[in-house]
Amino acid sequence: MTTPTTPLDREDVRARVQAAVVTELDRQHEVLAEVGPDLDPLIDSVRQLLTGGKRLRAAFAYWGYRAAGQPGSESLIRLATAMEFFQAAALLHDDVMDRSDTRRGMPSAHRAVAALHARAGWSGDSDRFGEATAILAGDLCLQWTDELFSTSGLPADHLARGREMFDRMRTQLMGGQFLDVLESARGWEALSTADRLMSARRVIRFKSAKYTIEQPLLVGALAGGLTGATLDGLSRYGLALGEAFQLRDDLLGVFGDPAETGKPAGDDLREGKRTVLIAYLLDHLDDAGLSVMRQLFGRADLDDLGVGVVRALIEGTPAVAAVEADIDRLCAQAHDALGEVADGLDHTAVEVLHELVAAATARAT
């Protein structure tokens, strides 16, 4: 049997999760059919978003459970699929809050539904209709996340062990989302570089790192029966890798190829995202550079020329190198943390989790 080229495809996890996504959406389509045939935009918004993708969160939940020595099964795949519906909810809501035009190379859900409204010539504001639909679609994904977990088919005592972390993950992400909004509103003008970095890293931890890697991994590990020092080691692995993952995503948000990222070039600059990269940048700019940033950073109408100007500012400083060094340091921490507890874990799962460090922090999406 040929070994997959990516750890995301070990034991066919990605393909099996996609099949579970389709099955669940078809089932929920039947549930909504009782309401009437006009609800297709709700399902279609989710179906579009959940077509393809890395399935990172599902993979970490799956391998967390397998790390405990538990077998793979379709019930485990269903539990892992719950993480992808939770991710869909976060993205649907995030795109509305950020006013993002695209997602994975296609119009974001609220933009696509707004266009449907405009084509149909319905009354009212098309953008407001699109946003309302996307918010409701995200709310449905939150509901389906819980359904998938509760009805996964894993033993009831296994689900009970993972339930508290599953609930904590969903609550803390909402807190992280608000923290991101709050930090943008408060601004960084009066903060030192150290405080800016601390602020950016706190947002990273609760808006991305925990729910992307650490918490799905721990949901699986707890459900599988892991406790104590072994669980703590997996937590350290997940937190370090989760932060590294987001730092890579922040670099791609500024310098990534839209054909690979699925987002317009420089979209994070238009949103004015206060990232670790920007914190490092501001520490190295003179008065002229700071003036340019005040004029261009966070402008929704920033054109490609303006994006190029800000990129040039960044490239003229050690900011990118500093972020790359952080990524390397955090990846090493993740490997070390996993190595410290490897003897208490399933060998294959440890192998895959080590491989997932590179997969989660690759320089291309």
Buried (B, 14 or more C-beta within 10 A) or exposed (E): EEEBEBBBBBBEBBEBBBBBBEEBBEEBBEEBEEEEEEBBBBBBBBBBBBEEBBBBBBBBBBBBBBBBBBEBEEBBBBBBBBBBBBBBBBBBBBBBBBBBBBBBEEBBBBBBBBEBBBEEEEEEEBBEBBBBBBBBBBBBBBEBBBBBBEBBEBEEEBBEBBBEBBEBBBEBBBEBBEBBBEBBEEEBEEBEEEEBBEBBBBBBBBBBBBBBBBBBBBBBBBBBBBEEEBBBBBBBBBBBBBBBBBBBBBBBBBBBEEEEBBBBBBBBBBBBBBBBBBBBBBBBBEEEBBEBBEEBBBBEEBEEEBBEBBBEBBEEBBBBEBBBEBBEEBBEBBBEBBEBBBEBBBEBBBBBBBBBBEBBBEEEB
